[in-house]
């Protein structure tokens, strides 16, 4: 198994086609076929299954694809690290952001990155915190700003700030300005699926106090949750960043949850299995210094919304 084989396999697998991979890599298709076939022979596994429309991954191929992308990325990082010893920082920094952070921070973080590292490239991926932790562990991203719901294997986390969760209802709903957590079961909830960190946070807080929530609907994306709230199908527990990003700029009834409140603790995470390049180390430091002022500025909008 060598890097040429892995590169050919990754491109073919992600593009589902030898023809498209050959065009991207600017290599003859027969050469790519030989590389992938030799990889299958070396590993004694069928990695791809050919069909009339291209290729699909076998179970073995799916496993190898995730590892191969991490291997190629680490090789690329090593090459850039050696180049960086000569002075200029270049390369590709990959950052993952939880959706609530991506909504208010992406543009400013990209702007700051390009100002500080003009010869480097930044790639921003938005994903659920559970996925971001997996991507870090596999080496697909260098760092992530994600919800911290406890220990995540293979990931080191440092706390950044906390997001307060509110009960979100349609405008004009007969709901108090504040409720104790024990009153939450009175309100039918439109809530994300179990892989979503907000669901985990809400259920953990409720379970610690023996509270049984009333789940009306499970909807994974925030925009349709807001649509359903607006039409009176139920309530949701969300950070106010979620409704501030509403493209329709609707007003909602926001109720503070107390005794105790529900806080989503945000952290910056890095893999403890994949060493950071010099660029990534500097970029992570930049993120930590930039994100707090951005969050504090966002809080002023939240206070104005509540006021």
Secondary structure as GFF3:
##gff-version 3
##sequence-region A 1 307
A	DSSP	alpha_helix	3	15	.	.	.	ID=ss1
A	DSSP	alpha_helix	18	25	.	.	.	ID=ss2
A	DSSP	alpha_helix	29	43	.	.	.	ID=ss3
A	DSSP	beta_strand	48	51	.	.	.	ID=ss4
A	DSSP	beta_strand	54	57	.	.	.	ID=ss5
A	DSSP	alpha_helix	59	84	.	.	.	ID=ss6
A	DSSP	beta_strand	91	97	.	.	.	ID=ss7
A	DSSP	alpha_helix	99	116	.	.	.	ID=ss8
A	DSSP	beta_strand	120	126	.	.	.	ID=ss9
A	DSSP	alpha_helix	129	138	.	.	.	ID=ss10
A	DSSP	beta_strand	143	147	.	.	.	ID=ss11
A	DSSP	beta_strand	155	170	.	.	.	ID=ss12
A	DSSP	beta_strand	178	180	.	.	.	ID=ss13
A	DSSP	three_ten_helix	181	186	.	.	.	ID=ss14
A	DSSP	beta_strand	189	191	.	.	.	ID=ss15
A	DSSP	alpha_helix	197	208	.	.	.	ID=ss16
A	DSSP	beta_strand	215	218	.	.	.	ID=ss17
A	DSSP	alpha_helix	222	230	.	.	.	ID=ss18
A	DSSP	beta_strand	236	239	.	.	.	ID=ss19
A	DSSP	alpha_helix	240	244	.	.	.	ID=ss20
A	DSSP	beta_strand	252	258	.	.	.	ID=ss21
A	DSSP	beta_strand	263	271	.	.	.	ID=ss22
A	DSSP	alpha_helix	278	306	.	.	.	ID=ss23
###
